[in-house]
Amino acid sequence: MVERRVTVGWAEGLHARPASIFVRAATASGVPVTIAKADGNPVNAASMLAVLGLGAQGGEEIVLASEADDSDAALDRLAKLVSEGLDELPETV
Protein backbone atom coordinates (compact mmCIF):
# COMPACT_ATOMS: atom_id res chain seq x y z
CA MET A 1 0.00 0.00 0.00
CA VAL A 2 1.36 3.37 -1.06
CA GLU A 3 -0.09 6.50 0.48
CA ARG A 4 0.27 10.25 0.55
CA ARG A 5 -0.96 12.49 3.36
CA VAL A 6 -1.78 15.98 2.13
CA THR A 7 -3.58 19.09 3.28
CA VAL A 8 -6.49 20.23 1.12
CA GLY A 9 -5.37 23.43 -0.62
CA TRP A 10 -8.75 24.53 -1.98
CA ALA A 11 -10.25 27.08 0.44
CA GLU A 12 -13.73 25.62 -0.12
CA GLY A 13 -12.46 22.07 0.43
CA LEU A 14 -13.37 19.12 -1.78
CA HIS A 15 -16.78 20.44 -2.75
CA ALA A 16 -18.43 20.92 -6.18
CA ARG A 17 -15.81 22.19 -8.62
CA PRO A 18 -12.65 21.06 -6.73
CA ALA A 19 -14.20 17.62 -6.17
CA SER A 20 -14.98 17.38 -9.88
CA ILE A 21 -11.39 18.31 -10.78
CA PHE A 22 -10.04 15.75 -8.31
CA VAL A 23 -12.36 12.92 -9.45
CA ARG A 24 -11.46 13.50 -13.11
CA ALA A 25 -7.76 13.41 -12.20
CA ALA A 26 -8.15 10.26 -10.08
CA THR A 27 -10.01 8.54 -12.92
CA ALA A 28 -7.37 9.63 -15.44
CA SER A 29 -4.55 8.30 -13.24
CA GLY A 30 -5.22 4.78 -14.49
CA VAL A 31 -4.74 3.19 -11.06
CA PRO A 32 -7.30 2.50 -8.34
CA VAL A 33 -7.01 5.22 -5.68
CA THR A 34 -8.82 5.74 -2.40
CA ILE A 35 -9.23 8.97 -0.45
CA ALA A 36 -10.01 9.38 3.24
CA LYS A 37 -9.96 11.96 5.96
CA ALA A 38 -6.97 11.39 8.22
CA ASP A 39 -9.14 9.57 10.78
CA GLY A 40 -11.79 8.17 8.43
CA ASN A 41 -12.62 5.26 6.19
CA PRO A 42 -11.27 5.28 2.62
CA VAL A 43 -13.62 5.72 -0.33
CA ASN A 44 -13.16 5.38 -4.09
CA ALA A 45 -11.41 8.53 -5.34
CA ALA A 46 -13.03 8.12 -8.78
CA SER A 47 -16.55 8.46 -7.33
CA MET A 48 -17.94 11.99 -7.21
CA LEU A 49 -20.57 11.06 -4.62
CA ALA A 50 -18.00 9.35 -2.40
CA VAL A 51 -15.60 12.31 -2.56
CA LEU A 52 -18.37 14.81 -1.82
CA GLY A 53 -19.53 12.58 1.03
CA LEU A 54 -16.17 12.97 2.77
CA GLY A 55 -16.92 16.62 3.49
CA ALA A 56 -13.19 17.43 3.39
CA GLN A 57 -12.61 21.09 4.25
CA GLY A 58 -9.82 23.42 3.16
CA GLY A 59 -6.79 22.97 5.43
CA GLU A 60 -7.88 19.48 6.49
CA GLU A 61 -5.54 16.49 6.06
CA ILE A 62 -6.57 13.69 3.71
CA VAL A 63 -4.95 10.39 2.82
CA LEU A 64 -4.60 9.22 -0.78
CA ALA A 65 -3.75 5.54 -1.16
CA SER A 66 -3.37 2.80 -3.74
CA GLU A 67 -2.37 -0.85 -3.74
CA ALA A 68 -1.29 -0.77 -7.41
CA ASP A 69 2.40 -1.52 -8.00
CA ASP A 70 2.91 1.51 -10.23
CA SER A 71 0.95 4.06 -8.21
CA ASP A 72 3.76 6.31 -6.89
CA ALA A 73 3.70 8.81 -9.76
CA ALA A 74 -0.11 8.91 -9.84
CA LEU A 75 -0.32 9.58 -6.10
CA ASP A 76 2.37 12.27 -6.35
CA ARG A 77 0.40 14.04 -9.07
CA LEU A 78 -2.90 13.79 -7.17
CA ALA A 79 -1.24 14.98 -3.95
CA LYS A 80 0.16 18.03 -5.78
CA LEU A 81 -3.27 18.77 -7.26
CA VAL A 82 -4.96 18.64 -3.84
CA SER A 83 -2.29 20.36 -1.76
CA GLU A 84 -1.87 23.27 -4.17
CA GLY A 85 -5.58 23.59 -4.98
CA LEU A 86 -4.87 23.50 -8.72
CA ASP A 87 -7.50 23.92 -11.44
CA GLU A 88 -6.23 20.92 -13.40
CA LEU A 89 -3.96 17.94 -13.08
CA PRO A 90 -0.31 18.89 -13.54
CA GLU A 91 1.47 17.20 -16.47
CA THR A 92 4.56 16.56 -14.36
CA VAL A 93 5.32 16.50 -10.67
N, C-alpha and C positions, 0 to 999 in steps of 0.2 A: 504494500500500500504506500503510495506516494501522496504527500499532502503539502499544502501551502496554507499558512495562516496569514490573513491579510485584513486590513482595516478598510471598510467601505469608504471610498473617496467621494461618492456622490452625496451632496448635502441632503438630498431628499431620500437617500437610502436606495434599496433595491425595489423601487416602486415604479409602475407604469413604464415610462420610456427607458430608464436605466435597466430595468429588469428585462425589457425586450432586447436591448443591446446585448446584455449578458447571455440571455438564452440563445440568441442567434450565434454568438461567439462559441458558446459551449457546444452547440449542435455542429458547428463548422469545424470544431477541433478534431473530430473523427475518432475520439476515444470516449468511453463512458466516464462521466464526471459526476460527482455528487457535491452538494453544497450544504453547509449546516452552520447554524450559529455556534459559537465556541462551546456552548454547553448543551447543544441540542442534537436532535436526530438528523442524520443526513437525508437529503431528498435529491431526486434526479435534477441535475442542473440544466437539462434540456427541456424541462417542463415549465412553461410559463406559470401555470397555476401553483405548482410546487414552490417555485422561487418567490412568487408574490405571497404565498402562505407563510413564508419564513418571517416576514415583517422586519427584515434587516434594516436598521436605521443607519444614517450617515455616522461615521466614527465608530461603529460597532465592529467587533472582530468576527470574521467568518472563516470557515475551514473549507477549502476546496480539496477534493481527494479523488484518486483513481487507482484502480488495481491493474490497469493496462501496463504492459511492460515498457511501452514507448510514450509514456504520458508526461515525462518531465517538461519537455518544451511546451506542450499544450497547457499544462498547469502554470508554467511561468508566464505565458501570454495572458491567460485568464486572470492571474493574480495582478499583473500590471494593469489590465483593463479596469479591474475593480478598485485597486488601491489608488489609481490616479484619476478615477472617475472620467474615463475617456469616452468619446462619442462613438468610437468604433474600435474594432480589434486591431492592435498594432501588427504590422507586417513582420517585424522582428522584435526581439526582446531587448 
